[in-house]
Amino acid sequence: MTDAITGYLFYEIAALLVLAAGVGFLGLMLRQPLIVSFIAVGILAGPSVLGIARSDEHIDLLAELGIAVLLFLVGLKLDLKLVRTLGPVALTTGLGQVAFTTIFGFLIGLTLGLDTITSLYVAIALTFSSTIIIVKLLSDKREIDSLHGRIALGFLIVQDLVVVLAMIVLSAVGASGGDANAFGDVARVFGYGALMLVGVGLFIRFIADPLVERLSRAPELLLSFAIGWAALLAALGHYLGFGKELGGLLAGISLASTPFREAIAARLASLRDFLLLFFFIALGAALDLSMLGASVGPALVFSVFVLVGNPLIVLAIMGVMGYRKRTGFLAGLTVAQISEFSLIFMAMGVALGHVAEPALGLVTLVGLITIAASTYMITYSHQIYDRVAPLLGVFERKDVLREETGGDPAQRYDVIVFGLGRYGLAIAEALKATGKRVLGVDFNPGSVRYARARGVDAIFGDATDPEAVAHLPLEGAEWAVSCVPEHDTGITHADARRSLIRHLRDLGFEGRIAVSSHGDGLAEALRAAGADLVLLPYRDAAIEAANLVLGARASSTESLEDPTGQKELSP
């Protein structure tokens, strides 16, 4: 059977898809994250078990396309103003984590009896975190646009640059037998990067809008262009030496200012998920289980170091820079694993004769442990934070914070609206127009900035964070209205609306609470949880539309733009 499957590429891909569906369904029944299931598919299909994933070249091609599309979509929603704002914390945190992991990882390696060169290689390999896995997890949790998500993306990009430099130096050493040409290679890559940035800037300034507008007349052509553009810049980035990931990211950024970015993102989302399946299959298939037996002890030590040490150093650095402990903790969890580049880096060391194959087996096992464990840590990040928050006070400054966690204490508000997407901001503006004093709260800095530009008082805050809610000017407020987007939370995170209701009641909030819902069944559950009013946007909009048709209402002539592409009413 195995020979029949592997004898024809179509049979092999079909077998992988069926296996992925079966294992994914089993994982769903066991309430496991899909990423863990898909890595397990790779292990099962790899040479250590079934041995059906033999077309490495084709699987890797699909995986690389998935990476390009994923980073393209991230760049498509990236706010360049926020990137400039978060530059210092991203650079400081990224470099600080790399330095911390390298130094202490090296010392741990020596303590475990590894030789100097092997300890250095392992330490450097442990500094790399998987941008692909983190972006996928944060996207699934709808946290890629949150403050901690954007900071995490920033320092992961810094890590990617360090990866590029490490690979360049190692390649130069291997090619020349020494490091004489390494500096020239690094300088050349930076020069190419600067040229590519200039080219992308010119494209944004003069070409992007008219080109995309013309392509939008044929939606299929727009989709083909987006995929081709992402692949082209990813390939160009790889050719110039700074990686497909950064190239794909730049491709997305180049179209982020166009009015059709949301249409492009919506059409590419399913393709991204399908292609990324092959990335995780390739990752699992690359794990050689035969090399892991003798490395279990050291691997457990290094895994604990990565799972605990890396998040703590990020938390400490962000605390010193004035961020709240919750933001630092959630961002820190994203570096609690090593990357697929760690395995590539060690494989290069083996090929150059610098380290032995057992070192590659050691890092492979660390990768397997940390990727699986960190997936659960990020999946349940809010629940974990709730348990450890009392222990993290030392990581938060008591004076000036970079985050606004509450309104003016002297200001009183009649209504506090949580969630400033189109629906929430429309409610806030309508209430403000009646003379009510309204405060908006959102965890997306872009939404906060947009609401302020519209004349609505708004602050940064997370409805699921009890500390953030406690800092709000709740006294005297008549209503707290939750317009937080409703998502299929599954096992990834708690329902933000129920969390908000619980936090407000625990704080002794005396006003009434309204929450939005898209189903009557869930509406009853929200009422049982303590909501005084459940807003049903579809039903309420239908009733209002009927009144307009019958002439019972006056239609509003003011349109409200979507601030950041947030789609609360998506099914």
Phi, psi and omega in degrees: 000316180299318179297322179295318181294313185280353180280347183218126186302319181299318178298320182296313179296319178299317179297320179296319180294318178295316178298319179296318179295318181294311180293322178298320178294318177298317177298322178297318178297327179270005178061044178254146177298145183296329180300316178297319179296318183288325174295322176297324176299316178299319179295316180296321182278347184283180185294340183282342183234269186276330178069032180262346179270082184251344181274067185303320184298317181287319178296317179297324178298313178297321178297317181292324174297320177298319178297315180299316181292320179299309181291330175299315180293325176296312179298327181297331181254011183279132179267111184296328177296320179291325177300317178296321180294320184270000181307310182299315181291324179295315181293313181296314182292316181299310181290324179296318179293319179298314180295315180300310184294320180296311185294307184284329174296321177297316180294322177296318178301316178296319180297326180279000176094008176285151177286171188299311183295316179296319178299319179294316179299311181298318181299315179294319179299327182286348182282341186273129174250154186277103177301321184297310182295318183294314179298320179296314181296314181293325177294318179298326180272002183058037180243008181292335179267357178286167181298313181293329177293318181287323175297316179301315178300322179298311182282341172291325175295320176300317176300319180299322177295321177296320176302313181301313181297318180297317179295320180297313180298316181295318178296320180294320178297317180293324183283326186254352183077003179197191183248024184294325184264358186299316182298318179296321178294319178297314180299321180295318179297318178296322177297316176298319179299318179297319179296320180293322177297318178297316179299317179295321178299317178294322178298315179298318186288321191242338192243321192306305185298307181296325180293311182294324178298318179290319180294332184294345178292339175236095186306323179296321179292323178299318179295316179297319178298316182299315179295316180296320180295318177297315180294321181297309182290329175295316178295320179295319177298319178295318181295322182277352170105000181246017165096149178294327183299310181292326177297315178297321178298315179297324178300317178294318179300324183294338179252002185292336182272357181278153181285357183253014185295325181290323178295319179295313182299318181296321182285334184267349187300314181293321178297320177303311183296321180294314183291325180293338174306318182288332174297314181289326175296315179298320180296314180293321181293335181281349181280114181269102185293338182291342183265004193261339190306309186283354187253010187299312182300300178302324181296321178296320179297310180296325180294317177298320178300315181289317184290330183253312186294314182299312177299324182293322181290323176296316178300317181294315181296315180292328176296317178297325182279358173101013177269153180291155183297328180294315178297316179296321180294312182294323176290322182295327180298338182288347179254019183271038175200164175259172190253166170299334178291335176298318179292321178296318180298315179293322178298324177295320178296322177295317181296327179278352180082013181281325181227161181269166182298327177302331177294321176295320177298321178299310181293325177300315180293320176300319179298316181298316182292311187288324179295315179295312183293317183291333175300316177291322180298318179285322179301317182253031187301319183291320178294320178297317180299317181303327182281324186259355184308318181299339181271354189257007182302330182295340183268007182238128178291151183264349185260264186264129177249149177283343183259137173275115183252002179195162179279185177298121184298337179278348182267133176251146181235148177277324184224136174244122183253122178261123181099107185246041169284199183299315183292310181296318180292325177297318177296316180300317181291322179295318178293320179297324181293338179274358181100000178286145175273116189241136173241127177260145181228131178209150180268002176259113181303328179295320178294321178297313181297320180294317179299320178297320178297332178277359177093011179261130174298127184213146179223161176279136177182158181244124182297339181270358182262110182298328179292319179296318179295323181295333181276354182284151178283075185280336185298127178086352180289135181276325184223145164241121186245121178262115174244027179298134181306138180270124180233161174285094188290329180053235180255005190282320180198164183288156176295118185298327182291316178294321177299317180296315179302315181296315181297317181295318180292322179297329180277359179078026180299126186262352179279188181261156185238129175240138178226153179264148179210157181247011180211141181296323180298313178291330178301319179296320179295323179291323176296319179295331179283348177124005178286135177278332182216133176248119178273130177247093190306316181296311181295315182297320179294322179296317179296317179295320178296319178297320178296322178295318179298321181277358178080016182274351180226156173264128183286140175282135181264352182272130178266152181239119181284155175282117187295316185221022180080014181288127184245086183293328190263016177290140183292000000 
